[in-house]
Amino acid sequence: MNLEAMLERCKRDQWKISDLDWTGTPRPMTREDEIAIVQYFTDMAAIERLAKALFVQQAAYACNDTLRKIFHTFVADEERHAVAAERLAAYYDVHHYEKYEVTPALRKFAPPFVHLVKNVSPDIANYYITGGEIALDIALLRSINDYVADPMSQAAMDRINRDESRHLAIDYHMAEYYGSAEYAAVAAELPSPPMAARLRSSWALLRVLYFAAPFFRGVFFEPMQMVDPDGKRLREAFKRMQLLGQKEGERKSWFTQMMAGLQDLYNDSPLFRKTLGPVAARIMGIPAVLMDRFYTEEEARRAAKMSYEELANEALAAKTQF
């Protein structure tokens, strides 16, 4: 990837909340739809600020100045997305049926997740960040927007999706870097962290694993049941995550290997699926139905031979597939 060109694109594609016309009138909605939509945007604002915190840390991890500047533009993007989501929540809160607050599972998950990103190796942090961005970009944002079916949401989401496409491209670039011999050499030269730091890392990871399942259920999977009832977009997002793990001959962290191993056991061993499948799904933080493989053997072989940039472009194209 040409990082200098990406940085110029990041600067060129900035936009302001005031660019949007907020003077319209929302389409008529049922009470159920209005409550759901306002809650989705309320949670979306918190998710975007969580992403902002993660990109602050990614900037700190950045291996060169250009990449650091790119992540700083992402920080600005995510704050703008959060403000846009708050404005959208207010815009669609026509009847004030409820007092809306961020879903409790999201409030509980965010602090330990930020703590994790600061206290584990950056490749593990990038595993979660990339997975979250894929689910957000391919599945959740588009499905919520289609469910809202209103020009105000469309105008905001067009701009947000453009930003998220840049983010996803860099996520794949970082996955390539953290899987490279170059990063392996850098990691090998780092001094072994003291025991206190290792304990903090382990504790941070355990807390995230504990809070991940209710977070993903409350903020991703339950809303997707309403806005993506046939599950096509959610399965497509998980397919893209799974294909990203099919690269051949790349360095994989112990954490990535563990997650892939759990999924392989779930799919290849009927006994494991029956006895320990729910435990594996709980560790991965996803419903058991999403532990299935969503790619064919041919797709896996093809993905293994593709470049990370090609995989990213194909994932981005999947946003308009359904």
Secondary structure, 3 states (H helix, E strand, C coil): CCHHHHHHHHHHCCCCHHHCCCCCCCCCCCHHHHHHHHHHHHHHHHHHHHHHHHHHHHHHHCCCHHHHHHHHHHHHHHHHHHHHHHHHHHHHCCCCCCCCCCCHHHHHHHHHHHHHHHHCCHHHHHHHHHHHHHHHHHHHHHHHHHHHCCHHHHHHHHHHHHHHHHHHHHHHHHHHHHCCHHHHHHHHHCCCCCHHHHHHHHHHHHHHHHHHHHHHHHHHHHHHHHHCCCCHHHHHHHHHHHHHCCCCCCCCCHHHHHHHHHHHHHHHCHHHHHHCHHHHHHHHCCCHHHHCCCCCHHHHHHHHHCCHHHHHHHHHHHHHCC
